[in-house]
Amino acid sequence: MQIKLDELSSPQTYFTMTQTVVPRPIAWILSENENSSYNLAPFSYFNAVCSDPALLMVSIGLQDDGSEKDTLRNIRERSQFVIHIASCDQLADLNQSSATLPPGESEVTANNLETTTVEGFHMPRLSDCKVAFMCERYNIQEIGNNKQHLLFAELKEIYVDDDCTSVNEKGRMKIHADRIHPLARLGASEYVSFGEVLSARRPA
């Protein structure tokens, strides 16, 4: 099947892309509301894009009514936030955090999630996540015909659970993806759990 995108509506294009660009990592973003409570929401247009400076990119669309999502608005107004990598056993909590709540109401509180203070950083992290990126807003760009926003997040610190790391004989740290069991996104309401690790050395 050859799919011609100029024959599809914007929503049809979205559903086609999310079912073919698979699997996608999920940015589970903790930001601070105006009333100092915490907003938590997942986004799967997400990846690493630069290492100097260390940048992650998240694409954030608008609400159904055309307004900006709380995550984007919070980060515009308060530059610090935390991006988490959820593990497979956190699917229920991650999915529940995508529910629409009244502005200022916390998904962290609503879902009884615990946070842990990060020394030297204003924002806490989710206690049960094995990976957390402490970020500051680097840049926000508007793209596309429907005011999609690209959020560039500059990494200030990375937390990795000690159980997911080891040190080899050369003293180099190894982060074990199979111990993180990262959750990934497919299309529609589908997710995928962590599978087999395959290795292939890059040709000389």
N, C-alpha and C positions, 0 to 999 in steps of 0.2 A: 504494500500500500504506500502510495506517495501522497503526502498531505500538503496541500497548498495553503499556506497561512493567510494569503490574501483573500481566501474564500471563507475564513473563520472570523467569528466575532472575537473581541478581546477576552471574554470569559472562556470561550472554546480554546483559544490559543493557550491560555493559562493552564487549563486542565490537560491539554496535550503535552505542554512542556513539563508539567510536574509528574507526568507518567512516563516520560522518556529521559529526563535528566535525573537518573536514579543510580544509587541512593544518594540523598542529599543530607549533609550534616544539619543538625538543628541547633540554633542559637537560643538558649533559654535565658532570656534577658531580665535581670533584676534592675529596676530603676526606682528613683525616689519620687513619689507624688508631692504635690504642693503642700499637702498637710503632713508631710514627713512619714507617711506610711509607705509601704513598698508595693510597687507594681511588678507583676511577673507574667511574662508572655513568651511563647515559642515562635520562632521564625525560621523557615527552611530555605530561603534564598540567602545563603550564608557561606562564607569561606574565608581562608587566609589569602591575602593579596600582596603583601610586602613584608620584608624582614628588616629593612633599614629605612625608616623606622618600622617597628613591628606593627602591622596593621591587619585588622580583620574588617570584612565588609558585610553588611547586612542590608538587604533590600526590603523596605517597609512600604506597603501600600496604604491606602486610605480606608477609613471606615466605610460601611455601606452607605452612610448618609453624606459622604464626601468630606467629613472632618478628619483631622489628623488623629492617629492612634495615640493612646496615652504614653506608650513607650517613646515615640518620637518627640512628642511635646515635652516630656520629662527631661529627655537628654538635651534638647535645645536649651532648656532653662537651667538644668543642673548637669554639669559636664561628666560627672563620674557615674559609672554603672558597672555591672558585672555580667559577663556572658558565661553561662555554664554549659557543659556537655552532659546531657542526661544519660544514665545507664538504662538498660532494657527494663530493669525492674521498676523504673520510675515512670513508665508510660502512663499509668492512670493519673498520677499527679500532674505530669506535663500536659496531658490532654485536658484535664479539668481546668488548668490555668489559662486555657484558650477561651474559656467562657467569658461572655461580655458582662462585666460588672459596672455598677454606677461609678462615675469618675471619683477618684479618691479612695474607693474601697479596695482593700488589699487582697490580692489572690493568695499571698503568703498566709495571712490570717485566716481567710476563708477555707483554706485547705490544710490548716494546722501544720504548716511546714516550719522547720526550725532553721535559724540562721546562726552563723558564727562570725564574730568580729574578726576583721583583718587588720593586723597591726600596721599602723602608718597609712591606712586608707579609710576614707570616710564611710564607704559602703561595706556592708557585710556580704558574706557569700552564703549560699544554701549549704547547710551542714552535710547533707547526704550525697552531694554531687562529688564525684571523684576528680573532676577537672573544673577549674574556674579561672576565668581571665579577668583581672582587674583592669578596667579600661577608662580612658578619658576620651571625650569627643574630639576627633581630629578634624573632621569635615562632614558636612551634609550637602549633598547635591540632589537637585531635582531632575528627573529624567522622564522620558516617555510622554505619551499623550494624556495619561490619566494621573499625572503628578505623583508618580512613584518616587520614593526618596532612597538614595544610597547613603547609608550611614557608614563612615569610616571610623573605626574604633582603634585608638592607639593603646597597645598593651603596656601596662606599667609593671605588672607582676602576674605570674602564673602559679596557681596552686594545683598540685597533683598529689593525690592520696599516696602516702608512703607505701601502701600495699601494692601499688601499681608501678613501682619503680625498682630498679636494681642497678648495681654498678658492676661493669665487666672488669676483666683483669687489667685493662689499660686505664682504669679509673673513669671511664666514660659512662654517663648515666643512660640507662635504657628505660623507656616508658613502654609498658606492655599494654597494647590495645586490647588484648583478650581479657585483661583483668579489669579494664574500664567497662567493657561490654557496651560500647556506645550505641545509642538508639539512633536510627536514621529514618528519613522520610521517603515515602513513595508518593503515589498519587491518591487523590480523594481522601478517604479515611484510613489509608493503609500506611503501616510502618514496617520496618524490617529490623530484625534482631541481628546481633553480631554473628558472623559466620567464620569460616575457615580462614586462617592466615596463609597467604601464598607468598612465596619469595622468588625473586628473579634478580640476579645481579645485573647492573647496567653494563652494556658492552663497553670495552675499552675504546 
